[in-house]
Amino acid sequence: MQLAKKKALAAKTFGVGKDRIIFTQENLKEIAEAITRQDMIDLHNAGAIKIREISGRRKLVKRKHRRGVGKRKQPAKDKKREYIIITRKLRTYAKSLLKTKQINREKLNRIRIMIRARKFKSKRHLNELLGEL
């Protein structure tokens, strides 16, 4: 008698693996007739279906959850988007300063390197530090 589908249904009903489901030999006909989750629950309460205990070390020693790079849930896209927006804004502003002759080409190159290195938080911050350059 093939009871693989019944075992899968029971495993899904009780939230355990298929290998942990045990059918008693005396009640195989009743198990074969069961088609709903409620039938599986009733058979479990009657003792026709048993659930094997978890074997192995996992139950005894719980593994500590690691917070490595792969476990972080924050999307990298947000940081990249923020970087792109501020960089484009500052580069265009620096270029406009060059056109209005407030800075020379050499100073522009130094500012661009500092923009790339994320030295400036905003346009206002760039203006404040412009006098020191």
N, C-alpha and C positions, 0 to 999 in steps of 0.2 A: 504494500500500500504506500503510495507516494504522498508524503505529508510535508514536502518542502515549502509549499505555498502557505500551509497552515502555520508552519514554524515561523515563516517570515511575517505573517500577520500577527502572531503572538509577540514576536520580537518588537514589532512596531508599536503594538498596543502598550507593552510594558516598558518600552524605552530601553531595551537591553539588546545585546548582540544575539544572533541566531544560535551561536554555539552555547549560550547559557540557558536556552530553553530545553526542558526535558519533558517528554510525554511519557506518562505511565502506560505500561503495556495493556493493562486491563481496560482502559478507557479509550482505546484508539478509534473505535467506531463512533463514539460521541464526538471526538475531536475532528474526525473526518466530516461530520455533519455540520460543524460550526462554521458559520460564514461571516459573522459580524464581530466587531470588537467586543461588544457586550457579551456575546457567547464566550469569547476567550476569557473575559474577566470572571464570568460565572464558573467556567471550568477551572480557573486558577483558584477561586474560592472553595470549590468542591474538592480540590486536591488532584485533579486530573493533569494539570500542567504545573510543573515546578520550575523555579528559577534557580540556577546554580550560582553559588557565591563567586565573587571575583577572586581569581587566583593571581598570585604574583606579588611583587613588592610594592606596586603602586599604591595599594591601599594602606600599607604600613608606613611608608616614607613618602610624604608628599613632596614633589619636586618644586623648588622655588621658581617662580615666574621671572624670566629675565626681561630686562628693559633694554635690549640691544637696538641697533639701528633698524633691523627688520620688524621689530615689534611696535615701533612708533606709528601712531595712526594719523598724525597731522599731515595733510598733503603738502608736498614740496612745491606744488604749483603756486600756492599762495605767496610764499616767500619769493619765488622767482618773479612772479607778476609784479610784486611790490618793488623789487630791484629794477626791473625793466622800466617801470613808470618813472621812478625817481631819477634813474640814469639818463633817460631820454630828455626829461625836463631840464636837468642840470647841464647836459651837453648843449642843448639848443640855447640855453641862457648864456653859457660861456661863449658860444659862437656869436651871439648877438653883442656881447661885450667887446669882442674882437672887432666886429663891424663898426661899432660906435667909437672905436679906438680908446676904450677905457683900459684895455690890457693889450700887451703885445703877443706875438706868436709864441715866444718862449714861455711866458706866463700861462698862456692857454694850454700848452703841452703839460706843464706842471699841474694845472687844475684838472685836466683830463685824467692824469695818472691818479690824482687824489680821489676823483669821482669813482674811478674803477676800483679803488681800494676802500670805497664806502666811508670816506672821511666826513662827508657832509650828510646831514640828516634831511635838510631842506634847502630851498633857495635862500631863505633868510640866513641860515647858517653859513652858506657859501658867501653871501655878502659880508657877514661879520668877519669872516676869516680872510676876505680879499685884501683888506688893509694890511694884514700881517705878512702876506706873501711878498 
